[in-house]
Amino acid sequence: MHILWIKTELLHPVDKGGRIRTYNMLRELRRAHRVTYLTLDDGGASPNALARAGEYANEVVRVPFRTRPKRSPGFYAELVANLASPLPYAVAKYRSPEMTRRLERLVAVGDVDVVVCDFLFPALNVPRALGVPTVLFQHNVEAAIWRRHYEVAANPLKRAYMREQWRRMRAYEGAECRRFDHVVAVSESDRDTIAAEYGVESVSAVPTGVDTAFFRPSGTAPREPHDLVFTGSMDWLPNEDAVVHFVEHVFPVVRRAVPGATFTVVGRHPTPRVLALAEREPGVRVTGGVPDVRPYVERAALFVVPIRIGGGTRLKIYEAMAMERAVVSTTVGAEGLPLRPGVDVVIADGDAAFADAVIRLLRAPEDAAVVAHEGATVVRERFGWRHVAELFAADCERAASRHAVRGGAGATPRSPAGARPPSALGV
């Protein structure tokens, strides 16, 4: 197949969940298929991001684009202007007529077999009458994230804003899921939600994978028997909320029971709220971005996922399991993962229950070792990226079949197979 993949960013550095999932998926797909990668480019990627794009794509087409930095005057001006729009701000900020034009030109060449829209956000740039099969790759049920945002918001003004964004996201997400030929979710629970909430008939679940060769203990990192670790992009609100809430409401209970306990927060772009935790709370360490998370996970006694907001699946959990570390998570934190609570992972909801689970495993490292062994076994057997990519490719074929049944409504004229004007990828 020739897969035209649409994204809002280049993938390097591969340092957050969505990029990790896309990078590994495309790297495997590229072994058997041709991948053209069409992306917005705001210049914020690493200096070698374009050079390394050959690891996951045969061709790269960049569309210059500008985003407003969070908390900048322009960012707040856009938030105010968005009050008059029916679209959620998280989607509206990615509108790009130029991306739409590039997409149409690439499809007009005539050899694209399927268009994959990666995440919901670039979908507003995908025309309704492309004439080729379209797949929406849903890493999350976005409306579920915004619903949880407003449910946990303490400030009444913020709560009202989040609720309105949730309402808009739910309407937009439902309409987009219904118009694509096929939707791929990353968990069975997300698949079922999309089908039930949005009335989508053609939706499937492809599990999250893990690089089991990369995430494997080295055997050389010294264990810190009372250290807890969390990894994730710390400029993502669900991660910030999880870490702050854990430190303020759970970790003090753990410290009273296990006085030597420490908590290490590993992840790029920690917000001022997260940085402040290390300054005022004993035993808390915030590393910021690191070149390799594996040594931090390997040194820890437990991996904690105190997530209260979110959707999709948690790559961090599979990575920790592959590193042979026991994981303690909330139900929301492990939502969508086909795991066995109490066997592969320990699930605890509520501050007291979460603290109790952490304390119990810190005091009984032999029990933690059993959970860690079971977790490592299941990810190595079932969730390697090559198998996951094969499932995704099969779903793309399903989209092509669905598109054919629909009659390719709105089809554009296709050039003979292999016809490809020299300028098609360079404009």
TIZA-962599 format. One record per residue (C-alpha): residue number from 1; x, y, z. Coordinates in Angstrom, 1 decimal. Example, Ala and Ser with C-alpha at 12.3 -4.5 7.8 and 13.67 -1.06 7.14 Angstrom:
{pos = 1; u = 12.3; v = -4.5; w = 7.8}
{pos = 2; u = 13.7; v = -1.1; w = 7.1}
//
This chain:
{pos = 1; u = 0.0; v = 0.0; w = 0.0}
{pos = 2; u = 0.9; v = 3.6; w = -0.4}
{pos = 3; u = -0.1; v = 5.3; w = 2.9}
{pos = 4; u = -0.4; v = 9.0; w = 3.1}
{pos = 5; u = 0.0; v = 9.8; w = 6.8}
{pos = 6; u = -1.2; v = 13.2; w = 8.1}
{pos = 7; u = 0.2; v = 14.7; w = 11.4}
{pos = 8; u = 0.6; v = 18.0; w = 13.1}
{pos = 9; u = 4.4; v = 17.6; w = 13.9}
{pos = 10; u = 7.6; v = 15.8; w = 13.0}
{pos = 11; u = 8.3; v = 13.0; w = 15.4}
{pos = 12; u = 11.8; v = 13.7; w = 16.8}
{pos = 13; u = 12.5; v = 14.0; w = 19.6}
{pos = 14; u = 10.4; v = 10.8; w = 20.2}
{pos = 15; u = 9.7; v = 11.8; w = 23.8}
{pos = 16; u = 6.0; v = 11.6; w = 24.4}
{pos = 17; u = 3.2; v = 9.1; w = 24.1}
{pos = 18; u = 1.7; v = 10.1; w = 20.8}
{pos = 19; u = 5.0; v = 10.4; w = 19.1}
{pos = 20; u = 6.3; v = 7.1; w = 20.5}
{pos = 21; u = 3.2; v = 5.3; w = 19.2}
{pos = 22; u = 3.3; v = 6.9; w = 15.8}
{pos = 23; u = 7.0; v = 6.5; w = 15.3}
{pos = 24; u = 7.0; v = 2.8; w = 16.1}
{pos = 25; u = 3.9; v = 2.1; w = 14.1}
{pos = 26; u = 5.3; v = 3.8; w = 11.0}
{pos = 27; u = 8.7; v = 2.3; w = 11.4}
{pos = 28; u = 7.1; v = -1.1; w = 11.2}
{pos = 29; u = 4.6; v = -0.2; w = 8.4}
{pos = 30; u = 7.4; v = 1.2; w = 6.3}
{pos = 31; u = 9.0; v = -2.3; w = 6.1}
{pos = 32; u = 6.2; v = -3.5; w = 3.9}
{pos = 33; u = 4.5; v = -0.3; w = 2.6}
{pos = 34; u = 5.3; v = 3.1; w = 1.2}
{pos = 35; u = 4.7; v = 5.9; w = 3.6}
{pos = 36; u = 4.3; v = 9.6; w = 2.6}
{pos = 37; u = 4.3; v = 11.8; w = 5.7}
{pos = 38; u = 2.4; v = 15.1; w = 5.4}
{pos = 39; u = 2.9; v = 17.3; w = 8.5}
{pos = 40; u = 2.6; v = 20.8; w = 9.8}
{pos = 41; u = 6.0; v = 22.2; w = 10.8}
{pos = 42; u = 6.2; v = 25.1; w = 13.3}
{pos = 43; u = 10.0; v = 24.8; w = 13.5}
{pos = 44; u = 9.9; v = 23.5; w = 17.0}
{pos = 45; u = 11.2; v = 20.0; w = 16.3}
{pos = 46; u = 14.8; v = 19.0; w = 17.1}
{pos = 47; u = 17.5; v = 20.1; w = 14.6}
{pos = 48; u = 17.8; v = 16.6; w = 13.1}
{pos = 49; u = 14.1; v = 15.8; w = 13.0}
{pos = 50; u = 13.9; v = 16.1; w = 9.2}
{pos = 51; u = 17.0; v = 14.1; w = 8.6}
{pos = 52; u = 15.7; v = 11.3; w = 10.9}
{pos = 53; u = 12.3; v = 11.2; w = 9.3}
{pos = 54; u = 13.6; v = 8.6; w = 6.9}
{pos = 55; u = 13.4; v = 6.2; w = 9.8}
{pos = 56; u = 9.6; v = 6.1; w = 9.5}
{pos = 57; u = 8.7; v = 7.6; w = 6.1}
{pos = 58; u = 9.7; v = 7.3; w = 2.4}
{pos = 59; u = 8.8; v = 10.9; w = 1.7}
{pos = 60; u = 8.1; v = 13.9; w = 3.9}
{pos = 61; u = 6.0; v = 16.9; w = 2.9}
{pos = 62; u = 6.2; v = 19.8; w = 5.4}
{pos = 63; u = 3.7; v = 22.7; w = 5.6}
{pos = 64; u = 5.0; v = 25.8; w = 7.4}
{pos = 65; u = 2.8; v = 26.6; w = 10.4}
{pos = 66; u = 2.8; v = 28.8; w = 13.4}
{pos = 67; u = 1.5; v = 27.9; w = 16.9}
{pos = 68; u = 1.2; v = 30.2; w = 19.9}
{pos = 69; u = 3.4; v = 29.2; w = 22.9}
{pos = 70; u = 1.3; v = 28.3; w = 25.9}
{pos = 71; u = 0.7; v = 31.2; w = 28.4}
{pos = 72; u = 1.9; v = 33.8; w = 25.8}
{pos = 73; u = -0.2; v = 36.9; w = 25.1}
{pos = 74; u = -1.1; v = 35.5; w = 21.6}
{pos = 75; u = -2.2; v = 32.2; w = 23.2}
{pos = 76; u = -4.6; v = 33.9; w = 25.5}
{pos = 77; u = -5.9; v = 36.1; w = 22.7}
{pos = 78; u = -6.6; v = 33.0; w = 20.7}
{pos = 79; u = -8.5; v = 31.5; w = 23.7}
{pos = 80; u = -10.7; v = 34.6; w = 23.8}
{pos = 81; u = -11.3; v = 34.6; w = 20.1}
{pos = 82; u = -12.2; v = 30.9; w = 20.2}
{pos = 83; u = -15.2; v = 31.8; w = 22.4}
{pos = 84; u = -17.1; v = 32.7; w = 19.2}
{pos = 85; u = -16.2; v = 29.5; w = 17.4}
{pos = 86; u = -18.1; v = 26.2; w = 17.4}
{pos = 87; u = -14.8; v = 24.3; w = 17.4}
{pos = 88; u = -12.8; v = 23.4; w = 20.5}
{pos = 89; u = -9.7; v = 25.5; w = 20.7}
{pos = 90; u = -7.5; v = 22.3; w = 20.8}
{pos = 91; u = -8.7; v = 21.6; w = 17.2}
{pos = 92; u = -9.2; v = 25.1; w = 15.8}
{pos = 93; u = -5.6; v = 26.1; w = 16.3}
{pos = 94; u = -4.5; v = 23.5; w = 13.7}
{pos = 95; u = -6.5; v = 24.8; w = 10.8}
{pos = 96; u = -4.3; v = 25.1; w = 7.7}
{pos = 97; u = -5.7; v = 25.7; w = 4.2}
{pos = 98; u = -2.2; v = 25.0; w = 2.9}
{pos = 99; u = -2.2; v = 21.5; w = 4.4}
{pos = 100; u = -5.6; v = 20.9; w = 2.7}
{pos = 101; u = -4.1; v = 22.0; w = -0.7}
{pos = 102; u = -1.0; v = 19.8; w = -0.3}
{pos = 103; u = -3.2; v = 16.8; w = 0.6}
{pos = 104; u = -5.4; v = 17.3; w = -2.4}
{pos = 105; u = -2.4; v = 17.6; w = -4.7}
{pos = 106; u = -0.8; v = 14.4; w = -3.3}
{pos = 107; u = -4.1; v = 12.4; w = -3.7}
{pos = 108; u = -4.6; v = 13.8; w = -7.3}
{pos = 109; u = -1.3; v = 12.1; w = -8.3}
{pos = 110; u = -3.3; v = 8.9; w = -8.2}
{pos = 111; u = -1.2; v = 6.3; w = -6.4}
{pos = 112; u = -2.3; v = 6.9; w = -2.8}
{pos = 113; u = -4.2; v = 3.9; w = -1.4}
{pos = 114; u = -5.3; v = 5.2; w = 2.0}
{pos = 115; u = -5.1; v = 8.5; w = 3.9}
{pos = 116; u = -4.5; v = 8.1; w = 7.7}
{pos = 117; u = -5.3; v = 11.1; w = 9.9}
{pos = 118; u = -3.1; v = 10.7; w = 13.0}
{pos = 119; u = -5.0; v = 12.2; w = 16.0}
{pos = 120; u = -8.2; v = 14.1; w = 15.7}
{pos = 121; u = -6.5; v = 17.5; w = 15.5}
{pos = 122; u = -5.5; v = 17.6; w = 11.8}
{pos = 123; u = -8.8; v = 16.2; w = 10.7}
{pos = 124; u = -10.3; v = 19.7; w = 10.0}
{pos = 125; u = -7.8; v = 19.9; w = 7.1}
{pos = 126; u = -9.0; v = 16.7; w = 5.5}
{pos = 127; u = -11.6; v = 17.4; w = 2.8}
{pos = 128; u = -14.8; v = 15.4; w = 2.7}
{pos = 129; u = -14.4; v = 14.4; w = -1.0}
{pos = 130; u = -10.9; v = 13.1; w = -1.3}
{pos = 131; u = -11.8; v = 10.0; w = -3.4}
{pos = 132; u = -9.5; v = 7.6; w = -1.5}
{pos = 133; u = -10.1; v = 5.6; w = 1.7}
{pos = 134; u = -9.7; v = 7.6; w = 4.9}
{pos = 135; u = -8.7; v = 6.3; w = 8.4}
{pos = 136; u = -8.9; v = 8.3; w = 11.6}
{pos = 137; u = -6.3; v = 7.1; w = 14.1}
{pos = 138; u = -7.7; v = 7.9; w = 17.5}
{pos = 139; u = -5.0; v = 7.8; w = 20.2}
{pos = 140; u = -7.6; v = 9.0; w = 22.7}
{pos = 141; u = -11.3; v = 9.6; w = 23.0}
{pos = 142; u = -10.6; v = 13.4; w = 23.2}
{pos = 143; u = -14.0; v = 14.3; w = 24.7}
{pos = 144; u = -13.4; v = 12.0; w = 27.6}
{pos = 145; u = -10.3; v = 13.9; w = 28.5}
{pos = 146; u = -12.1; v = 17.2; w = 28.4}
{pos = 147; u = -15.0; v = 15.8; w = 30.5}
{pos = 148; u = -12.5; v = 14.8; w = 33.2}
{pos = 149; u = -10.8; v = 18.2; w = 32.9}
{pos = 150; u = -14.0; v = 20.0; w = 33.9}
{pos = 151; u = -15.0; v = 17.4; w = 36.5}
{pos = 152; u = -11.8; v = 17.8; w = 38.5}
{pos = 153; u = -11.5; v = 21.6; w = 38.0}
{pos = 154; u = -11.8; v = 23.4; w = 41.3}
{pos = 155; u = -12.0; v = 27.0; w = 40.0}
{pos = 156; u = -15.6; v = 27.7; w = 38.9}
{pos = 157; u = -14.4; v = 29.9; w = 35.9}
{pos = 158; u = -12.0; v = 27.2; w = 34.7}
{pos = 159; u = -14.7; v = 24.5; w = 35.3}
{pos = 160; u = -17.2; v = 26.4; w = 33.1}
{pos = 161; u = -14.6; v = 26.9; w = 30.3}
{pos = 162; u = -13.5; v = 23.3; w = 30.4}
{pos = 163; u = -17.2; v = 22.2; w = 30.3}
{pos = 164; u = -17.8; v = 24.2; w = 27.2}
{pos = 165; u = -14.6; v = 22.9; w = 25.5}
{pos = 166; u = -15.9; v = 19.3; w = 26.4}
{pos = 167; u = -19.2; v = 20.1; w = 24.8}
{pos = 168; u = -17.6; v = 21.3; w = 21.6}
{pos = 169; u = -15.1; v = 18.5; w = 21.5}
{pos = 170; u = -17.8; v = 15.9; w = 21.9}
{pos = 171; u = -19.9; v = 17.3; w = 19.0}
{pos = 172; u = -16.8; v = 17.7; w = 16.7}
{pos = 173; u = -15.3; v = 14.3; w = 17.5}
{pos = 174; u = -18.5; v = 12.5; w = 16.9}
{pos = 175; u = -19.0; v = 14.1; w = 13.5}
{pos = 176; u = -15.4; v = 13.4; w = 12.4}
{pos = 177; u = -15.5; v = 9.8; w = 13.5}
{pos = 178; u = -18.7; v = 9.2; w = 11.5}
{pos = 179; u = -17.3; v = 10.8; w = 8.3}
{pos = 180; u = -14.1; v = 8.7; w = 8.0}
{pos = 181; u = -14.3; v = 5.3; w = 6.3}
{pos = 182; u = -12.8; v = 3.7; w = 9.4}
{pos = 183; u = -11.7; v = 4.6; w = 12.9}
{pos = 184; u = -8.8; v = 2.9; w = 14.7}
{pos = 185; u = -8.9; v = 3.2; w = 18.5}
{pos = 186; u = -6.0; v = 2.2; w = 20.8}
{pos = 187; u = -8.1; v = 0.1; w = 23.2}
{pos = 188; u = -11.2; v = -2.0; w = 23.3}
{pos = 189; u = -12.8; v = 0.4; w = 25.8}
{pos = 190; u = -12.1; v = 3.4; w = 23.4}
{pos = 191; u = -13.5; v = 1.4; w = 20.5}
{pos = 192; u = -16.7; v = 0.6; w = 22.4}
{pos = 193; u = -17.1; v = 4.2; w = 23.5}
{pos = 194; u = -16.7; v = 5.5; w = 19.9}
{pos = 195; u = -19.2; v = 3.0; w = 18.7}
{pos = 196; u = -21.8; v = 3.7; w = 21.4}
{pos = 197; u = -21.4; v = 7.4; w = 21.9}
{pos = 198; u = -20.9; v = 8.5; w = 18.3}
{pos = 199; u = -22.8; v = 5.8; w = 16.4}
{pos = 200; u = -19.7; v = 4.7; w = 14.4}
{pos = 201; u = -20.1; v = 1.4; w = 12.6}
{pos = 202; u = -16.6; v = 0.9; w = 11.3}
{pos = 203; u = -14.3; v = 1.1; w = 14.3}
{pos = 204; u = -11.7; v = -1.3; w = 15.6}
{pos = 205; u = -9.1; v = -1.5; w = 18.3}
{pos = 206; u = -5.3; v = -1.9; w = 17.8}
{pos = 207; u = -3.4; v = -2.3; w = 21.0}
{pos = 208; u = -0.5; v = -0.1; w = 22.1}
{pos = 209; u = 2.9; v = -1.7; w = 21.6}
{pos = 210; u = 6.2; v = -1.5; w = 23.2}
{pos = 211; u = 9.8; v = -1.9; w = 22.0}
{pos = 212; u = 10.6; v = -5.0; w = 24.0}
{pos = 213; u = 14.2; v = -5.1; w = 22.8}
{pos = 214; u = 14.9; v = -1.5; w = 23.9}
{pos = 215; u = 12.9; v = -1.6; w = 27.2}
{pos = 216; u = 14.7; v = -4.4; w = 29.0}
{pos = 217; u = 16.7; v = -4.2; w = 32.3}
{pos = 218; u = 20.4; v = -3.7; w = 31.9}
{pos = 219; u = 21.2; v = -5.4; w = 35.2}
{pos = 220; u = 23.7; v = -2.7; w = 36.1}
{pos = 221; u = 21.6; v = 0.1; w = 37.6}
{pos = 222; u = 21.7; v = 0.1; w = 41.4}
{pos = 223; u = 18.2; v = -0.4; w = 42.9}
{pos = 224; u = 16.8; v = 2.2; w = 45.2}
{pos = 225; u = 14.5; v = 0.1; w = 47.4}
{pos = 226; u = 12.1; v = 2.9; w = 48.4}
{pos = 227; u = 12.0; v = 5.0; w = 45.2}
{pos = 228; u = 8.8; v = 5.6; w = 43.3}
{pos = 229; u = 9.0; v = 6.8; w = 39.7}
{pos = 230; u = 6.6; v = 8.4; w = 37.2}
{pos = 231; u = 7.5; v = 9.2; w = 33.6}
{pos = 232; u = 5.7; v = 11.3; w = 31.1}
{pos = 233; u = 5.6; v = 14.7; w = 29.3}
{pos = 234; u = 5.2; v = 17.1; w = 32.2}
{pos = 235; u = 3.6; v = 19.8; w = 30.1}
{pos = 236; u = 0.6; v = 17.6; w = 29.5}
{pos = 237; u = -2.2; v = 18.6; w = 31.9}
{pos = 238; u = -3.2; v = 15.0; w = 32.9}
{pos = 239; u = 0.4; v = 14.2; w = 33.9}
{pos = 240; u = 0.8; v = 17.5; w = 35.8}
{pos = 241; u = -2.5; v = 16.9; w = 37.6}
{pos = 242; u = -1.5; v = 13.3; w = 38.5}
{pos = 243; u = 1.9; v = 14.3; w = 39.9}
{pos = 244; u = 0.7; v = 17.3; w = 41.9}
{pos = 245; u = -2.2; v = 15.4; w = 43.4}
{pos = 246; u = -0.1; v = 12.5; w = 44.3}
{pos = 247; u = 2.6; v = 14.6; w = 46.0}
{pos = 248; u = 0.0; v = 16.6; w = 47.9}
{pos = 249; u = -2.4; v = 13.9; w = 48.9}
{pos = 250; u = -0.8; v = 10.4; w = 48.7}
{pos = 251; u = 3.0; v = 10.7; w = 49.0}
{pos = 252; u = 2.9; v = 12.2; w = 52.6}
{pos = 253; u = 1.0; v = 9.1; w = 53.7}
{pos = 254; u = 3.6; v = 6.8; w = 52.1}
{pos = 255; u = 6.4; v = 8.8; w = 53.7}
{pos = 256; u = 4.9; v = 8.4; w = 57.2}
{pos = 257; u = 4.8; v = 4.6; w = 56.7}
{pos = 258; u = 8.1; v = 4.3; w = 54.8}
{pos = 259; u = 10.2; v = 7.2; w = 56.0}
{pos = 260; u = 12.9; v = 6.7; w = 53.3}
{pos = 261; u = 10.5; v = 6.8; w = 50.4}
{pos = 262; u = 11.4; v = 9.1; w = 47.5}
{pos = 263; u = 9.4; v = 10.1; w = 44.4}
{pos = 264; u = 11.2; v = 10.8; w = 41.1}
{pos = 265; u = 9.3; v = 12.6; w = 38.3}
{pos = 266; u = 10.9; v = 12.1; w = 34.9}
{pos = 267; u = 9.7; v = 14.0; w = 31.9}
{pos = 268; u = 10.2; v = 16.9; w = 29.5}
{pos = 269; u = 9.0; v = 20.5; w = 30.2}
{pos = 270; u = 7.9; v = 20.3; w = 33.8}
{pos = 271; u = 5.6; v = 23.2; w = 34.6}
{pos = 272; u = 6.2; v = 25.7; w = 37.4}
{pos = 273; u = 3.7; v = 23.7; w = 39.6}
{pos = 274; u = 5.7; v = 20.5; w = 39.1}
{pos = 275; u = 9.1; v = 22.2; w = 39.7}
{pos = 276; u = 7.7; v = 23.7; w = 42.9}
{pos = 277; u = 7.0; v = 20.2; w = 44.3}
{pos = 278; u = 10.7; v = 19.4; w = 44.5}
{pos = 279; u = 11.5; v = 22.7; w = 46.2}
{pos = 280; u = 8.9; v = 22.3; w = 49.0}
{pos = 281; u = 8.3; v = 18.6; w = 49.4}
{pos = 282; u = 10.9; v = 16.3; w = 51.1}
{pos = 283; u = 11.8; v = 13.3; w = 49.0}
{pos = 284; u = 10.5; v = 14.6; w = 45.7}
{pos = 285; u = 12.9; v = 14.9; w = 42.7}
{pos = 286; u = 12.0; v = 16.4; w = 39.3}
{pos = 287; u = 14.5; v = 15.7; w = 36.5}
{pos = 288; u = 13.0; v = 17.4; w = 33.6}
{pos = 289; u = 13.8; v = 15.9; w = 30.2}
{pos = 290; u = 16.4; v = 13.1; w = 30.1}
{pos = 291; u = 18.1; v = 11.3; w = 27.2}
{pos = 292; u = 16.9; v = 7.9; w = 28.4}
{pos = 293; u = 14.2; v = 7.1; w = 31.0}
{pos = 294; u = 15.3; v = 3.5; w = 31.4}
{pos = 295; u = 17.9; v = 4.0; w = 34.1}
{pos = 296; u = 15.4; v = 5.9; w = 36.3}
{pos = 297; u = 12.8; v = 3.1; w = 35.9}
{pos = 298; u = 15.3; v = 0.4; w = 36.5}
{pos = 299; u = 16.6; v = 2.0; w = 39.7}
{pos = 300; u = 13.1; v = 2.4; w = 41.1}
{pos = 301; u = 11.2; v = 0.0; w = 43.4}
{pos = 302; u = 7.8; v = 0.8; w = 41.9}
{pos = 303; u = 6.3; v = 2.6; w = 38.9}
{pos = 304; u = 3.3; v = 4.7; w = 39.9}
{pos = 305; u = 0.6; v = 6.0; w = 37.5}
{pos = 306; u = -1.8; v = 8.2; w = 39.7}
{pos = 307; u = -3.6; v = 9.5; w = 36.6}
{pos = 308; u = -7.1; v = 11.1; w = 37.2}
{pos = 309; u = -7.6; v = 12.6; w = 33.7}
{pos = 310; u = -7.0; v = 11.0; w = 30.4}
{pos = 311; u = -7.9; v = 8.6; w = 27.7}
{pos = 312; u = -6.4; v = 6.2; w = 25.2}
{pos = 313; u = -3.7; v = 3.9; w = 26.6}
{pos = 314; u = -0.6; v = 4.4; w = 28.7}
{pos = 315; u = 2.6; v = 3.6; w = 26.9}
{pos = 316; u = 4.5; v = 4.3; w = 30.1}
{pos = 317; u = 2.8; v = 1.3; w = 31.7}
{pos = 318; u = 4.0; v = -1.1; w = 29.1}
{pos = 319; u = 7.5; v = 0.4; w = 29.1}
{pos = 320; u = 7.7; v = 0.0; w = 32.9}
{pos = 321; u = 6.4; v = -3.6; w = 32.7}
{pos = 322; u = 9.0; v = -4.4; w = 30.0}
{pos = 323; u = 11.6; v = -3.0; w = 32.4}
{pos = 324; u = 10.4; v = -5.5; w = 35.0}
{pos = 325; u = 9.0; v = -3.0; w = 37.4}
{pos = 326; u = 5.7; v = -3.5; w = 39.3}
{pos = 327; u = 3.1; v = -0.9; w = 38.4}
{pos = 328; u = 0.6; v = 0.7; w = 40.7}
{pos = 329; u = -2.1; v = 2.6; w = 38.8}
{pos = 330; u = -5.5; v = 4.1; w = 39.1}
{pos = 331; u = -8.3; v = 2.6; w = 36.9}
{pos = 332; u = -8.1; v = 5.7; w = 34.7}
{pos = 333; u = -4.4; v = 5.4; w = 34.4}
{pos = 334; u = -4.6; v = 1.8; w = 33.1}
{pos = 335; u = -7.8; v = 2.4; w = 31.2}
{pos = 336; u = -7.9; v = 0.4; w = 28.0}
{pos = 337; u = -5.0; v = -1.9; w = 28.7}
{pos = 338; u = -5.9; v = -5.6; w = 28.5}
{pos = 339; u = -4.2; v = -6.5; w = 31.7}
{pos = 340; u = -5.2; v = -8.5; w = 34.8}
{pos = 341; u = -5.5; v = -6.4; w = 37.9}
{pos = 342; u = -3.7; v = -7.9; w = 40.8}
{pos = 343; u = -1.6; v = -10.1; w = 38.4}
{pos = 344; u = 0.1; v = -7.9; w = 35.8}
{pos = 345; u = -0.7; v = -4.6; w = 37.4}
{pos = 346; u = -2.0; v = -3.3; w = 40.8}
{pos = 347; u = -5.0; v = -1.1; w = 40.5}
{pos = 348; u = -6.0; v = 1.3; w = 43.3}
{pos = 349; u = -8.5; v = 4.1; w = 43.3}
{pos = 350; u = -8.8; v = 6.9; w = 45.9}
{pos = 351; u = -5.9; v = 8.4; w = 47.8}
{pos = 352; u = -6.0; v = 6.0; w = 50.8}
{pos = 353; u = -6.2; v = 2.9; w = 48.6}
{pos = 354; u = -3.4; v = 4.1; w = 46.3}
{pos = 355; u = -1.2; v = 4.9; w = 49.3}
{pos = 356; u = -1.9; v = 1.5; w = 50.9}
{pos = 357; u = -1.0; v = -0.4; w = 47.6}
{pos = 358; u = 2.3; v = 1.5; w = 47.4}
{pos = 359; u = 3.2; v = 0.9; w = 51.0}
{pos = 360; u = 2.3; v = -2.8; w = 50.8}
{pos = 361; u = 4.6; v = -3.4; w = 47.8}
{pos = 362; u = 7.4; v = -1.3; w = 49.3}
{pos = 363; u = 7.3; v = -3.4; w = 52.4}
{pos = 364; u = 7.0; v = -6.7; w = 50.5}
{pos = 365; u = 9.4; v = -6.4; w = 47.6}
{pos = 366; u = 8.9; v = -10.2; w = 46.9}
{pos = 367; u = 5.3; v = -9.4; w = 46.0}
{pos = 368; u = 6.3; v = -6.6; w = 43.8}
{pos = 369; u = 8.8; v = -8.9; w = 42.0}
{pos = 370; u = 5.9; v = -11.4; w = 41.2}
{pos = 371; u = 3.8; v = -8.6; w = 39.7}
{pos = 372; u = 6.8; v = -7.3; w = 37.8}
{pos = 373; u = 7.6; v = -10.8; w = 36.3}
{pos = 374; u = 4.0; v = -11.3; w = 35.2}
{pos = 375; u = 3.9; v = -7.9; w = 33.6}
{pos = 376; u = 7.1; v = -8.4; w = 31.7}
{pos = 377; u = 6.0; v = -11.7; w = 30.4}
{pos = 378; u = 2.6; v = -10.5; w = 29.0}
{pos = 379; u = 4.1; v = -7.4; w = 27.2}
{pos = 380; u = 6.8; v = -9.5; w = 25.6}
{pos = 381; u = 4.4; v = -12.1; w = 24.4}
{pos = 382; u = 1.5; v = -9.9; w = 23.2}
{pos = 383; u = 2.5; v = -6.3; w = 22.5}
{pos = 384; u = 5.5; v = -6.1; w = 20.2}
{pos = 385; u = 5.3; v = -3.3; w = 17.6}
{pos = 386; u = 5.6; v = -5.6; w = 14.5}
{pos = 387; u = 2.4; v = -7.5; w = 15.4}
{pos = 388; u = 0.6; v = -4.2; w = 16.3}
{pos = 389; u = 1.5; v = -2.7; w = 12.9}
{pos = 390; u = 0.2; v = -5.8; w = 11.0}
{pos = 391; u = -3.1; v = -5.3; w = 12.8}
{pos = 392; u = -3.1; v = -1.6; w = 11.7}
{pos = 393; u = -2.4; v = -2.4; w = 8.1}
{pos = 394; u = -5.3; v = -4.9; w = 8.1}
{pos = 395; u = -7.6; v = -2.1; w = 9.3}
{pos = 396; u = -6.4; v = 0.1; w = 6.4}
{pos = 397; u = -7.4; v = -2.6; w = 4.0}
{pos = 398; u = -10.7; v = -2.8; w = 5.8}
{pos = 399; u = -11.1; v = 1.0; w = 5.2}
{pos = 400; u = -10.4; v = 0.5; w = 1.5}
{pos = 401; u = -13.2; v = -2.2; w = 1.3}
{pos = 402; u = -15.6; v = 0.1; w = 3.2}
{pos = 403; u = -14.8; v = 3.0; w = 0.8}
{pos = 404; u = -15.4; v = 0.7; w = -2.2}
{pos = 405; u = -18.8; v = -0.3; w = -0.8}
{pos = 406; u = -19.7; v = 3.3; w = -0.4}
{pos = 407; u = -18.8; v = 3.8; w = -4.0}
{pos = 408; u = -16.0; v = 6.2; w = -3.4}
{pos = 409; u = -18.3; v = 9.1; w = -3.0}
{pos = 410; u = -16.8; v = 12.3; w = -4.2}
{pos = 411; u = -13.9; v = 10.5; w = -5.9}
{pos = 412; u = -11.4; v = 12.6; w = -7.7}
{pos = 413; u = -9.9; v = 11.5; w = -11.0}
{pos = 414; u = -6.9; v = 9.3; w = -10.5}
{pos = 415; u = -3.8; v = 9.2; w = -12.7}
{pos = 416; u = -2.6; v = 5.9; w = -14.0}
{pos = 417; u = -0.7; v = 3.8; w = -11.4}
{pos = 418; u = 2.8; v = 5.0; w = -10.9}
{pos = 419; u = 2.2; v = 8.4; w = -12.6}
{pos = 420; u = 3.8; v = 11.0; w = -10.3}
{pos = 421; u = 4.6; v = 14.5; w = -11.5}
{pos = 422; u = 8.1; v = 15.5; w = -10.2}
{pos = 423; u = 6.7; v = 18.5; w = -8.4}
{pos = 424; u = 4.0; v = 16.6; w = -6.5}
{pos = 425; u = 6.0; v = 16.3; w = -3.3}
{pos = 426; u = 7.9; v = 19.5; w = -3.5}
{pos = 427; u = 5.2; v = 22.0; w = -3.4}
//
